[in-house]
């Protein structure tokens, strides 16, 4: 599996599937979630509403993932995942690991060869950036032989986050 870093706007990355750091309602929000819904158009919201009306009436649980159309995005699918809110007093790292695992499993089920990830939980959910990046890279590396996904693109928004990814990727697996 090829792992690359491409700083910028995840809604413009040309891959089979992009990952949305969603909230449990799946109905849009701020940050990456809002950007994906805005750029993808109403088709994404229609698809998430259909999921809520059928198999996910209580919303998507933290650490799980589900796919919808990508609407007007260059990708074919959006894989929505709900990251954990960081808490100093409670270890929720296993839920963040689960987000990356489940996204890759869903991508594999879809037949996606390439997937773009934002840094899950590192925005308003408050996860420390260095640990969020370490979880992302380490978990994706650990899944390389378990799925047929050929390329993962980490899409940090800032130069600082790009540096963290490049440093983490430079470390031996």
C-alpha positions in Angstrom: 0.0 0.0 0.0 1.3 3.4 -1.0 1.0 6.1 1.7 1.3 9.8 0.6 0.7 13.2 2.0 -1.1 15.9 0.0 -1.7 19.1 1.8 -4.9 21.0 0.8 -8.6 20.6 0.4 -9.8 17.0 0.7 -12.8 17.8 -1.5 -10.6 18.2 -4.5 -8.5 15.1 -4.1 -9.0 12.6 -7.0 -9.4 9.2 -5.3 -12.0 6.5 -5.3 -13.2 7.4 -1.8 -12.7 10.3 0.6 -13.2 10.0 4.3 -15.5 12.4 6.1 -14.8 13.1 9.8 -18.6 13.2 10.5 -20.7 13.6 13.5 -23.0 10.8 14.6 -26.1 12.4 12.9 -24.5 12.2 9.5 -26.4 15.3 8.5 -23.5 17.7 8.0 -21.7 20.0 10.4 -18.6 22.1 10.5 -15.0 21.6 9.5 -14.3 18.7 7.1 -17.8 17.5 7.4 -19.3 20.8 6.3 -16.8 21.2 3.5 -17.6 17.7 2.1 -21.4 18.3 2.2 -21.1 21.8 0.6 -18.8 20.6 -2.2 -20.6 17.3 -2.8 -24.0 18.9 -3.0 -27.4 17.7 -1.9 -26.9 14.1 -3.0 -24.7 13.3 0.0 -27.3 14.7 2.4 -30.0 12.7 0.7 -27.9 9.6 1.1 -27.2 10.2 4.7 -30.8 10.9 5.4 -31.8 7.6 3.8 -29.3 5.8 6.0 -30.8 7.5 9.1 -34.3 6.5 8.0 -33.3 2.9 7.5 -30.3 1.2 9.1 -29.0 4.0 11.3 -32.0 5.5 13.1 -29.8 6.4 16.1 -26.9 7.7 14.1 -23.5 6.3 13.3 -21.6 5.0 16.4 -18.2 6.5 17.3 -15.5 4.4 15.6 -17.7 2.9 12.9 -17.9 3.9 9.2 -20.5 3.9 6.4 -20.3 4.8 2.7 -22.5 7.0 0.6 -22.3 8.6 -2.9 -19.8 11.4 -3.2 -22.3 13.5 -5.1 -20.4 16.2 -7.1 -17.0 15.4 -5.6 -14.3 13.9 -7.8 -14.4 10.8 -5.7 -16.9 8.0 -6.2 -17.8 7.5 -2.5 -17.7 9.3 0.8 -16.9 7.1 3.8 -18.3 8.7 6.9 -16.7 8.0 10.2 -17.3 9.4 13.7 -14.1 10.1 15.6 -14.0 10.2 19.4 -13.8 13.4 21.4 -10.5 13.6 23.1 -10.5 13.3 26.9 -7.4 13.5 29.1 -9.1 11.4 31.8 -10.4 8.5 29.5 -8.4 6.5 27.0 -10.4 6.6 23.7 -7.5 5.8 21.4 -9.1 2.4 20.5 -12.1 4.3 19.0 -9.8 6.5 16.9 -7.9 3.4 15.7 -11.3 1.8 14.9 -12.2 4.8 12.6 -9.3 4.2 10.4 -9.7 0.4 10.4 -13.4 0.6 9.6 -12.9 3.1 6.8 -10.4 0.9 5.1 -12.6 -2.2 5.6 -15.6 -0.3 4.0 -13.3 1.0 1.2 -12.2 -2.6 0.6 -15.9 -3.8 0.5 -16.6 -1.1 -2.1 -13.7 -2.1 -4.2 -12.0 1.3 -3.8 -8.3 1.3 -4.8 -7.5 4.7 -3.3 -8.7 6.5 -0.2 -8.1 10.1 1.1 -8.2 10.7 4.9 -8.5 13.9 6.9 -6.9 13.9 10.4 -9.9 12.4 12.3 -10.7 14.0 15.7 -7.9 16.5 15.4 -10.2 19.5 14.9 -13.0 20.5 17.2 -12.8 17.1 18.9 -9.5 18.2 20.4 -7.2 15.2 19.8 -3.6 16.2 20.1 -2.2 16.5 16.6 1.0 14.5 17.0 -1.0 11.5 18.4 -3.8 11.8 15.9 -1.2 11.6 13.1 0.6 8.7 14.7 -2.7 6.8 15.1 -3.6 7.5 11.5 -0.3 6.4 10.0 0.3 3.4 12.3 -3.3 2.1 11.8 -3.2 2.4 8.1 0.2 0.7 7.9 -1.2 -2.2 10.1 -4.1 -2.7 7.6 -1.9 -2.8 4.5 -2.1 -6.6 4.1 -5.7 -6.9 5.3 -7.3 -4.9 2.5 -6.9 -4.5 -1.2 -6.7 -0.6 -1.1 -3.6 0.3 -3.0 -3.1 4.0 -2.1 -3.9 6.1 0.9 -3.6 9.9 0.8 -3.4 11.8 4.0 -4.8 15.2 3.4 -3.7 17.7 6.1 -5.0 21.2 5.9 -1.9 23.0 7.3 1.8 23.0 6.8 2.3 22.1 10.5 0.1 19.0 10.1 1.8 18.1 6.8 5.2 18.1 8.6 3.8 15.8 11.3 2.6 13.4 8.6 5.9 13.4 6.8 7.9 12.9 10.0 5.6 10.0 11.0 5.8 8.4 7.6 9.6 8.7 7.7 9.6 6.5 10.8 10.0 2.8 10.2 6.9 0.7 10.3 
